[in-house]
Amino acid sequence: MSVADRRDRGAILALTGPAYLWLTATIFLPLSAMLYVSFLDKSPLVPQPASFTLKHYEAFLAKPVYPQLMLWSLELGALVTVFCLLIGYPAALALAKVVKGRWREALFLLVVLPFWSNALVRTFSWTMVLRPGGLADQAIHVVAPGAPALDILYSYPAVVIGLVHSYLPYMILTCYISLQAIDDSVIEAARSLGARPWHLLRRVIFPMSLPGVLAGSALIFVPAVGSFMEPRILGGTKGAALGMAIEEQFTVTANWPFGGALSFVMLAAVLLICLALYPVARRRMEGL
Amino acid sequence: MQSLGARLLTGYLWLVLLFLYVPILVMAAMGFNASPLYALPFDFDLIWYRELAGNAKLINAGINSVGIAVANTLIATALGTMAALAFARYQFRGKTVLQLLLFPPVAIPWLVIGTAMLVFFYWIGIKRGLVAILLGHVALSLPYVIVVVGARLATFPRAVEEAAATLGATPWQTFRRITAPILAPGVIGGALFAFAVSFDQFVISYFLAPPGTTTLPVEIYGAIRKGFTPEINAISTIIIVVSMGVLLLTARFYRFGGEK
């Protein structure tokens, strides 16, 4: 090996070493430690020696309540992702293909601004709007004075609304990026060949923007499945999610091994779903 | 003349913006309303901001949040910029693996990362507290800094550096006069990202904060669960104004969406 090579090696190590040591100590080792703990019969908080066990994973399956929570969380994640796509895609389309120039820049900034505000604060905002006598209630009574009082705070719909509000900017952002990359001349060509607007969208624009749709969906689905703060604040007791059960194992019952097992079951489920959908998505994109 | 469809789409975009902003505006407005029960009609008063000024717990949590965000910004920006430089300047085995390793901290739910940190830090003897929170925040910020600075480096004209060296500049002069000024917008953009990630971070801080010492988001979460007062609106409004100010600054250095 030449001297220059060795000097390069030293430089690479010196430049990347600190960042990756940090990531190892705070992300990769903790995740490994948690996986290890999930196979221990006693919490590390207990001073006695622990031994290997599968009982925490068995406990997940033993009571129907945990698979049920898992299912609810996956359902919540899917529902939030679908709503974000339905609401966000047309907005991204307007931003990328209709609005022009400085207006586009300003509107784009307006879209991404709220997701730079604290998620907790945004969730808290919804309690102001959705509570009985809140803005949504009052607005409905202005339109329809005889309507019954709106009482959806601490309900499943409230959790969905809060999460969609939190994650919508991700979907608009990723769809916007891939929609913007579509050359206008392609759209013009399809139009001059006689494509009706609906066909144009379904056969040309949507397939070409699929990478953005998929990226946005993944960015929303994963954290939405793992959410615990939004279900707690907006759902009360009715917005049960697996994330809340995991949180309790660490903050209330201090059962770390079981909490770890629940976390890894959740990660595995999310990963499996993404892997299962990946070939379908790829075939779609290759079929262009 | 725009088509009907185009005008409908633009109108729809404004509706979506309304959905995004209404709750935040309502929350901010209620911070200026005298009623402690958020009752209407609206009666303008600064009472909740005065109450906030006298609330030592919230103020202390705020000071902790700012302190951690500043320390996090300095550390994450320095380490992240170094790693980004290595990725841009050198071809080496394992580079792709290192770059792929930036995904887990961003893609795995914070709930899982935060609880894993709690377990591991307990194990190796790092107590819950501000240091543990800082360790966690830097880990979450690093991938953002590396990607943002890397994007700037990707368009870096290497030839200018080589020209400076050929014309007799020392490595230090080249760095100070050529490399640093060209790199600056990327580094500042990365730093602002790091600040925002830390200042808004709730989940990681929540699991790593000991009773008594907290950051602002953790304190707000406690207050929301105990039954909130409009003081929380006041401090939330301040947080939003600060965060959005930081983003607007970022946008100045880093033109989002405007390119092409």
Interface residues (C-beta under 8 A of the other chain):
Chain A: D8 R9 A11 I12 A14 L15 T16 P18 A19 Y20 W22 L23 A25 T26 I27 F28 L29 P30 L31 A33 M34 V37 P44 L45 I87 G88 P90 A91 L93 A94 L95 V98 V99 R104 E105 L107 F108 L109 L110 V111 V112 L113 P114 W116 S117 N118 A119 L120 V121 R122 F124 S125 W126 T127 M128 V129 R131 G133 G134 L135 Q138 H165 L168 P169 I172 Y176 Q180 A181 P197 A218 V222 P223 V225 G226 S227 F228 M229 R232 I233 G243 I246 E247 F250 T251 W256 G259 G260 S263 M266 L267
Chain B: Q2 G5 A6 L9 T10 Y12 L13 V16 L17 F19 L20 Y21 V22 P23 I24 V26 M27 M30 Y38 A39 L40 L79 G80 M82 A83 L85 A86 F87 Y90 F92 L98 L101 P104 P105 A107 I108 P109 W110 L111 V112 I113 T115 A116 M117 L118 V119 F120 F121 Y122 W123 L135 G136 V138 A139 L142 I146 A196 D200 F202 V203 F207 P217 I220 Y221 I224 R225 F228 I232 N233 S236 I239 I240 S243 M244 V246 L247 L248 A251 R255 F256 G257 G258 K260
